[in-house]
């Protein structure tokens, strides 16, 4: 009897049957109260290593998204990472020190105030912006007092960083920032003006109005922005004077500030419509359109009807289009026979911008109307008994 041969083994496959693990396989539920109900599986594999793994991820973060994720884990960490962050704050590597300063600010620990003050005072370390911001995030009375004191630091950079950070403070910072806006370097004044706008205290209005006349366009720009945030009617006249500033960005910021102020800004801008300069009248018309109050419609209608310069009438027409009320459409329709083609074109654009049924009807009627010059038509029948000529004379 012949022995049976063993069955042939299946050929070996070169394709691995092992499936690599997924990130979801490592996620574990967290204890109640540690996370929101809809986010129960927030602890991922790198966090299982505890403080060391979190700090390693924090140190390795190079991109903003990586740093944001690591910072969230630092904030959620149950262990005390403050000593490790304070150690990194003193690191010789600037990037590490900056990240540590930001993290300390988010943790808001009073123990970080003194090290952050020391880091801020040293302009050579190049982390004064982040350290000053961290003090403002902590926001305690001691932290704010330290920032106020740093406004008198010999370094302009440290003063600027402190002025910028104080924008997150409140009333106690107003007086020091006003003094900085009066007496400090231009770069400090820029940040002081912006911070005063963030705080939005009326106590700063007088000094900000004075800063509108500063030689630096950046100081004028930030002062105009701040006054627009405060929305004080007392600043309307001074802001209106910036509408003819030699810098276009300052002009635009003044327009926005006047728009924020609203009705009290109409009067000083409306007075500019009677200025002898056609450029000033043009700017005033555009500004009134951007302010967008119905009260200015008759003023713009008068400019559209009577101004001697076509480009001023164009700006008045476009301003009426921006306002877009029933009266604005009426005045635009009345001016469709303007003697200048550019003005008529501006009126059509303004009506198209309004997009109301009445405006659309006017546009439709205008589009389907044939404009015929004035001709006189006469029949002459005395050329002969059988002649009947029609002569068209211009």
Secondary structure, DSSP 4 states (H G I P E B T S, - for coil): -PPPPPPPPPPPPSS--PPPPPGGGG-BPPPTTSS-GGG---B-GGGGGTHHHHHHHHHH--SHHHHHHHHHHHHH-SS--HHHHHHHHT-SSHHHHHHHHHHHHHHT-TTHHHHHHHHHH-GGGS-HHHHHHHHHHH--HHHHHHHHHHTT-S-HHHHHHHHHHGGGS-THHHHHHHHHHHHS-HHHHHHHHHHHHHHT-GGGHHHHHHHTT-S-HHHHHHHHHHHHHHT-GGGHHHHHHGGG-SSHHHHHHHHHHHHHHGGGGHHHHHHGGG-S-HHHHHHHHHHHHHHT-GGGHHHHHHHHHH-S-HHHHHHHHHHHHHH--HHHHHHHHHTTT-S-HHHHHHHHHHHHHH--HHHHHHHHHHHT-------EEEEE-TT-TT--EEEEE-
